[in-house]
Amino acid sequence: LEHTEKQILSNISGVTIPTSLESLFGQESCQDITATAETLISIVNSLCEKGVLPGILSTPSSTSISSATSSSASNSNKATSSSSSFLKSAIYTPHKYLHLQQKMIHSFYESNGYLTEKKCLALGLSRSRMEKFVKESFPSAILLTRSIIDPIKICRPLENILQDAILNQSFANLMPLLPEDIASSEEDVKSIIHDHIMTTPSLAEGEQQSQQLAQRAFGEGLTIIHGEMALFFCRNVVQQSKQLLV
């Protein structure tokens, strides 16, 4: 086992990006290490937990691995073709890469006020780690279906234009104020406008009453969200339109 660990360390120590164990220890990649997929995954995971390997291992369930290895040919010590898919789904990610990811995510969110699932996937970051990274640095972030937003940077501009529309008894086109990456998800647009607009506490105590009035007026108005369109019409505009139609 000690010899196998040394071989594993030799193969994996130079990894700088997320890499599957299959590409490192598959039959075609490594002829020197003779071990089942279950054993390889167990050893690498143990080395990561002990801090010997500076990284983390994302693995399939142990039950699935055991099932695959038990169905393999019993006289073969190498990871067999039936379990190679588990080696492929076992991904080793160095801490240095994780730190670089976090730095990039932090910088993008801080500059733009949002982060999309698509952006994170392009960086090799899962949804769960995206949420963890942002929530650790920005506790007030709002989690949507396909994105995470800063309520001040994303919602405040929308609230300002809505208040202008209400004050002038007019309408507002909300879509141009949303980043294109967010606007592409109708579900997130609806969530922002219906659930998070006019809900952030007013920064100035004297503005609280006017904000409450604006919240009521917003609720009495009409909001249309469909495709690339997000429009708000105040109550007076809606009533005038009804009269014209009648």
C-alpha positions in Angstrom: 0.0 0.0 0.0 2.9 2.4 0.8 4.4 1.7 -2.6 1.1 2.4 -4.3 0.7 5.7 -2.3 4.2 6.8 -3.5 3.3 6.0 -7.1 0.0 7.9 -6.8 1.8 10.9 -5.3 4.3 10.8 -8.1 1.6 10.8 -10.7 -0.7 13.5 -9.2 1.8 15.9 -7.6 2.3 17.9 -10.8 -1.5 18.4 -11.5 -2.4 22.1 -11.7 -6.0 22.0 -12.9 -9.1 19.7 -12.2 -8.2 16.3 -13.5 -10.0 13.0 -13.5 -8.3 10.0 -11.9 -9.1 8.1 -15.1 -6.7 10.3 -17.1 -4.0 9.7 -14.4 -4.5 6.1 -13.5 -6.6 4.5 -16.2 -5.3 1.4 -17.9 -4.0 3.4 -20.9 -2.5 6.2 -18.7 -0.7 4.3 -16.0 0.6 0.7 -16.4 2.7 0.8 -13.2 -0.1 1.1 -10.6 -2.2 -2.1 -10.1 -5.3 -1.3 -8.1 -9.1 -1.3 -8.4 -11.0 2.0 -9.0 -12.4 1.7 -5.4 -8.8 1.4 -4.0 -7.4 4.3 -6.0 -10.2 6.6 -5.1 -10.0 5.6 -1.4 -6.2 6.2 -1.3 -6.4 9.6 -3.1 -9.2 10.7 -0.9 -7.3 9.7 2.2 -4.2 11.5 1.1 -6.3 14.7 0.5 -7.9 14.4 3.9 -4.5 14.0 5.6 -3.1 17.1 3.7 -0.5 15.0 1.9 -2.1 16.0 -1.4 -2.9 19.7 -1.5 -6.3 19.5 -3.0 -9.8 17.9 -2.9 -11.3 14.9 -4.5 -14.9 14.9 -5.9 -16.1 11.3 -6.2 -19.1 9.2 -7.1 -20.9 7.4 -4.3 -19.0 4.6 -2.6 -22.0 2.2 -3.2 -21.8 2.7 -6.9 -18.1 2.2 -6.9 -18.4 -1.0 -4.9 -21.0 -2.3 -7.2 -18.9 -1.7 -10.3 -15.7 -3.2 -8.8 -17.5 -6.3 -7.5 -18.9 -7.0 -11.0 -15.4 -6.8 -12.5 -13.3 -9.8 -13.3 -12.0 -11.1 -10.0 -8.5 -12.1 -11.4 -7.7 -8.5 -12.6 -6.1 -6.0 -10.2 -6.2 -3.1 -12.6 -9.1 -0.7 -12.8 -11.4 -2.5 -15.3 -13.5 -1.0 -18.1 -16.6 -1.4 -16.0 -15.3 0.9 -13.3 -13.4 3.3 -15.5 -16.4 5.6 -15.6 -16.1 6.1 -11.9 -12.4 7.0 -12.2 -13.5 9.5 -14.9 -16.0 11.0 -12.6 -13.6 11.2 -9.7 -12.0 14.6 -10.1 -8.9 15.9 -8.2 -8.7 19.7 -7.9 -5.6 21.3 -6.5 -6.0 24.0 -3.8 -4.1 26.5 -5.9 -6.7 26.2 -8.6 -9.5 26.6 -6.1 -7.9 29.7 -4.7 -7.6 31.1 -8.2 -11.2 30.3 -8.9 -12.3 32.1 -5.7 -10.2 35.1 -6.6 -11.8 35.4 -10.0 -15.3 34.8 -8.7 -14.8 37.4 -6.0 -13.5 40.0 -8.4 -16.2 39.5 -11.0 -19.1 39.6 -8.4 -17.6 42.7 -6.6 -17.2 44.6 -9.9 -20.5 43.6 -11.6 -22.9 42.8 -8.7 -23.9 39.4 -10.0 -22.7 36.0 -11.0 -24.4 33.4 -13.2 -24.3 29.7 -13.1 -23.1 29.7 -16.7 -20.1 31.9 -15.8 -19.1 29.6 -13.0 -19.4 26.5 -15.2 -17.1 28.1 -17.7 -14.6 28.4 -14.8 -15.1 24.8 -13.8 -17.0 25.7 -10.7 -20.2 23.9 -9.5 -23.3 25.6 -8.4 -22.8 24.6 -4.8 -19.3 26.0 -4.7 -20.4 29.1 -6.5 -23.0 29.7 -3.7 -20.4 28.9 -1.0 -17.8 31.3 -2.4 -20.2 34.2 -2.8 -22.0 33.8 0.5 -18.8 33.6 2.4 -17.6 37.0 1.0 -21.0 38.7 0.4 -23.6 37.5 3.0 -26.4 39.8 1.6 -26.2 38.1 -1.9 -29.6 36.9 -3.2 -29.7 33.3 -4.7 -31.8 33.0 -7.8 -32.4 30.0 -10.1 -29.5 30.7 -12.5 -27.6 33.5 -10.9 -26.6 35.3 -7.7 -27.1 39.0 -7.3 -26.1 41.9 -5.1 -29.4 43.5 -4.1 -27.9 47.0 -4.0 -26.2 47.0 -7.4 -29.0 45.1 -9.2 -32.2 46.0 -7.4 -31.6 49.7 -6.5 -31.4 51.0 -10.1 -34.6 49.1 -10.9 -36.3 50.6 -7.8 -35.1 54.1 -8.8 -36.6 53.9 -12.3 -39.8 52.4 -10.9 -40.2 55.3 -8.4 -39.7 57.8 -11.3 -42.4 56.1 -13.3 -44.8 56.1 -10.3 -44.0 59.8 -9.5 -44.6 60.8 -13.1 -47.6 58.5 -13.5 -45.9 56.8 -16.4 -44.2 53.5 -17.3 -40.7 52.0 -17.1 -38.7 49.7 -19.3 -36.8 47.5 -16.8 -34.9 45.2 -19.1 -32.1 47.6 -20.1 -31.1 48.0 -16.5 -30.5 44.2 -16.1 -27.2 42.7 -17.1 -27.6 40.7 -20.3 -26.5 37.4 -18.6 -29.4 37.8 -16.1 -31.9 39.1 -18.6 -31.5 35.9 -20.6 -33.2 34.0 -17.8 -36.9 35.0 -17.6 -37.3 33.0 -14.4 -34.6 35.1 -12.7 -36.0 38.4 -14.1 -39.4 37.5 -12.7 -37.9 36.6 -9.3 -36.0 39.9 -9.1 -39.0 42.1 -10.0 -41.7 40.2 -8.1 -39.8 39.1 -5.0 -36.9 41.5 -4.5 -37.9 44.9 -5.8 -39.0 47.4 -3.2 -38.0 45.0 -0.5 -34.5 46.3 0.4 -34.5 48.5 3.5 -34.2 52.2 2.8 -30.7 53.6 3.5 -32.1 56.8 5.0 -34.6 56.7 7.8 -36.5 59.7 6.3 -37.1 57.8 3.1 -38.9 54.9 4.7 -42.4 56.4 4.4 -41.9 57.3 0.7 -40.6 53.8 0.1 -43.7 52.3 1.6 -45.9 54.4 -0.6 -43.8 53.4 -3.6 -44.2 49.7 -2.6 -48.0 50.1 -2.6 -48.0 52.0 -5.9 -45.8 49.3 -7.4 -48.3 46.6 -6.3 -51.2 48.5 -7.8 -49.5 48.8 -11.1 -49.0 46.3 -13.9 -45.8 44.4 -14.6 -45.4 42.5 -17.9 -42.4 40.1 -18.2 -42.1 38.0 -21.3 -39.1 36.9 -23.3 -36.9 40.0 -23.7 -39.5 42.4 -22.3 -39.9 43.6 -18.8 -42.3 46.6 -18.5 -44.0 48.3 -15.6 -47.1 50.5 -16.0 -48.4 52.6 -13.1 -52.1 52.4 -12.1 -53.1 55.6 -13.8 -51.6 54.5 -17.1 -53.4 51.1 -16.8 -56.7 52.9 -16.1 -56.3 55.3 -19.0 -55.6 52.4 -21.3 -58.7 50.6 -20.2 -60.8 53.7 -20.8 -59.3 54.0 -24.3 -60.1 50.4 -25.1 -63.7 50.7 -23.8 
